[in-house]
Amino acid sequence: MLRPVAITGIGLASSHGEGRAVHTALLGGAAPVLDEARFAPYAVHPLAPLPFDAAIPRREMRQMENWQRLGVYAAGLAIDDGGLRDRVAAMDLIVAAGGGERDWKLDEQIMSAHPAEIERHRMLMDGLRPTLFLAQLSNLMAGSISIVHNVAGSSRTLLGEEIAGAEALRIAAARVATGTSELSLAGGAFIAERPEILLLFAMGGMLHSGPWAPVAARQGIVFGSVGAFLTLGPAGAAKPLAILRHIATDQGPPEGRASRFAALLAATPARAPDCLVISAASGAADATRAELAALPTPPEIFAADLLGHSTEAAFPAALALATLAIQSGRARQVLVTGAGQWRGEAVALLEAPL
């Protein structure tokens, strides 16, 4: 018999700051925090100043790039929010991670020099810091979380953009439900202020250009820096913030996205008439269109409007917002949906604890 799964702690950091109070206030509607000048014509939701040095030892922080620092910091927020510092030795960890960060200053030097191919390789090998190679290893975020926060259970790292974040939470919930995990920490982090990631998506025609517009009114992504982690456990083992009643994912070719979404929604438990809908849609035209077409009513909240789109952290962040909606009394039941900008679909249903 499967056990009910509870969300017991939230770690959320974004352009608005950190913690429950800051992000609960966003649910009533808030202007986005934007930097529309630095990477013009592309806007980003920049990360708010955070006291990384107060939470991460300097010797550990030296080998991390910002995305790892943000992930380690958000993981610590979730642990503290759930009051779980005394249980980290038995805590399992699942991280959704990207491919690391490039040294874009070195990239600029190489591109401006226009070297021959053999010289490009020499400049790369001579210019890269040895610690950067560590920062580019995706599973180093999980390692850093384990070291900094003494998380000593099993550890997994998933790569795969938005679907990785959803799968991290689905797997964590499934392990708790079946009794193979008593306590799990899952989530991801993404830094938007990265010239190389903006260049990559701009070349693919995926970014929204020009003045900011909400997801429903644009056809493109506006990235945001977000770290989002949640702690999960059996509903009876701790004071739950919300019950994760259901979570499911799927993925496949783009042409089948709408039918897969419809199937996921059809398999979701019955929803109350006043069920709040929060979307983790990226704003990418085709994926967002398919997600919205599958929903009987438009989402009341787009997480990307509040925080920006954060790839691996997008679905965990939307789940965190859903949990805050339940905790604040905004809703008794929340449906969370999300479509990856090129693959992956996910749905989750949260309910207020009894």
DAPE-V353935 format. One record per helix or strand of 2 or more residues. SS is the DSSP state (H for helix, E for strand). FROM is the first residue (numbers start at 1). TO is the last residue. If there is no record, write none. Layout:
ss=SS from=FROM to=TO
ss=SS from=FROM to=TO
This chain:
ss=E from=5 to=14
ss=E from=17 to=18
ss=H from=20 to=28
ss=E from=44 to=45
ss=H from=52 to=55
ss=H from=58 to=61
ss=H from=66 to=81
ss=H from=85 to=90
ss=E from=92 to=97
ss=H from=104 to=113
ss=H from=117 to=127
ss=H from=130 to=135
ss=H from=140 to=149
ss=E from=155 to=159
ss=H from=161 to=178
ss=E from=183 to=190
ss=H from=195 to=203
ss=H from=215 to=217
ss=E from=223 to=224
ss=E from=226 to=234
ss=E from=242 to=250
ss=H from=254 to=266
ss=E from=276 to=279
ss=H from=285 to=294
ss=E from=301 to=302
ss=H from=303 to=307
ss=H from=311 to=327
ss=E from=333 to=339
ss=E from=345 to=351
